[in-house]
Amino acid sequence: MKKILFLAGAAALLATPAFADLASELSTAQTHAGMASTQTDIAMVHKHLQHAINCLVGPNGKGFDAAAGNPCGKAGNGAIPDSTNAAQKAKLTSIAATAESGVSSSDLAASQKTAKETADAVAAAAK
């Protein structure tokens, strides 16, 4: 019985990241927002910008879209929940909300601009 409980506990640990990698989540969010800003197809702008949002908010966060994919899925629970700095959390929450407006927009230039602003803001928040 003890062996079964031990194996179940070990399996649960393997199913979740052992340590949150906030730097990786922020870097990936910035990269995807940057990629979104250079896309010429609105669907690709939205896809990469959603990836950035997913990295910021994590799978339990507001605005997370599992269908879009989560490039930060093995890095932690999202940059916002993984950050221990209240000021940084507030900045990242605001950045995610701005990024969501880019995903909601059907205007290519506006979405690209929002994606560029998102990439720059994530870079600044990571410092």
C-alpha positions in Angstrom: 0.0 0.0 0.0 2.8 2.4 0.9 4.4 1.7 -2.5 1.2 2.5 -4.3 0.9 5.8 -2.5 4.5 6.7 -3.1 4.1 5.9 -6.9 0.9 8.0 -7.1 2.6 10.9 -5.4 5.6 10.7 -7.7 3.3 10.6 -10.7 1.5 13.7 -9.5 4.8 15.5 -9.2 5.8 14.5 -12.7 2.6 15.8 -14.1 3.3 19.4 -13.0 6.5 21.5 -13.5 8.8 21.0 -10.6 9.8 24.6 -10.6 8.2 27.6 -12.2 10.5 29.2 -14.8 9.3 32.7 -14.8 12.1 34.0 -17.0 11.3 31.3 -19.7 7.6 32.2 -19.6 8.3 35.9 -20.1 10.8 35.2 -22.8 8.4 33.0 -24.7 5.6 35.5 -24.3 7.8 38.2 -25.6 8.9 36.1 -28.5 5.4 35.1 -29.6 4.2 38.7 -29.3 7.1 39.8 -31.4 6.3 37.1 -34.0 2.7 38.3 -34.0 3.8 41.8 -34.8 5.5 40.7 -38.0 2.8 38.4 -39.4 0.9 39.5 -42.5 -2.1 37.3 -41.9 -4.5 38.3 -39.2 -5.1 34.7 -38.1 -1.4 34.3 -37.4 -1.2 37.6 -35.6 -4.0 36.4 -33.4 -2.5 32.9 -32.9 0.9 34.2 -31.8 -0.6 36.9 -29.6 -2.8 34.3 -28.0 0.3 32.2 -27.3 1.8 35.3 -25.5 -1.4 35.7 -23.5 -1.4 32.0 -22.5 2.2 32.3 -21.3 1.3 35.3 -19.2 -2.0 34.1 -17.6 -1.4 30.4 -17.5 -4.0 27.6 -17.9 -6.2 28.9 -15.0 -6.0 32.5 -15.9 -8.4 35.0 -17.5 -8.1 34.9 -21.3 -6.4 31.5 -21.5 -7.4 29.6 -24.7 -6.4 26.0 -24.6 -7.3 25.5 -28.2 -4.6 28.0 -29.3 -1.9 25.9 -27.6 0.3 26.8 -24.7 4.0 27.1 -25.6 4.8 27.7 -21.9 2.9 24.6 -20.7 6.0 23.0 -19.2 7.5 26.1 -17.8 5.1 26.8 -15.0 1.6 28.0 -14.3 1.9 31.3 -16.3 4.0 34.3 -15.6 1.3 36.1 -13.7 0.6 33.4 -11.2 4.3 32.4 -11.0 5.5 35.9 -10.3 6.1 36.7 -6.6 6.4 40.4 -7.2 3.1 42.3 -6.7 4.1 45.2 -9.0 5.2 42.9 -11.7 2.0 40.9 -11.4 0.0 44.1 -11.9 2.1 45.1 -15.0 1.7 41.6 -16.5 -2.0 41.6 -15.9 -2.3 44.9 -17.7 -0.2 43.7 -20.5 -2.3 40.6 -20.9 -5.5 42.7 -21.1 -3.9 44.9 -23.8 -2.9 41.8 -25.7 -6.4 40.5 -25.5 -7.6 43.6 -27.4 -5.2 42.7 -30.2 -6.7 39.2 -30.4 -10.2 40.7 -30.5 -9.4 43.2 -33.3 -10.1 42.4 -36.9 -7.8 45.2 -38.0 -4.4 43.8 -39.1 -2.4 46.9 -38.5 -4.0 47.5 -35.1 -3.3 43.9 -34.0 0.3 44.1 -35.2 0.8 47.4 -33.3 -0.7 45.8 -30.1 1.5 42.8 -30.5 4.6 45.0 -30.8 3.5 47.0 -27.7 3.0 43.7 -25.9 6.4 42.4 -26.8 8.0 45.6 -25.6 6.0 45.8 -22.4 6.8 42.1 -21.5 10.5 42.9 -22.1 10.3 45.9 -19.8 8.4 43.9 -17.1 11.0 41.2 -17.2 13.7 43.5 -16.0 
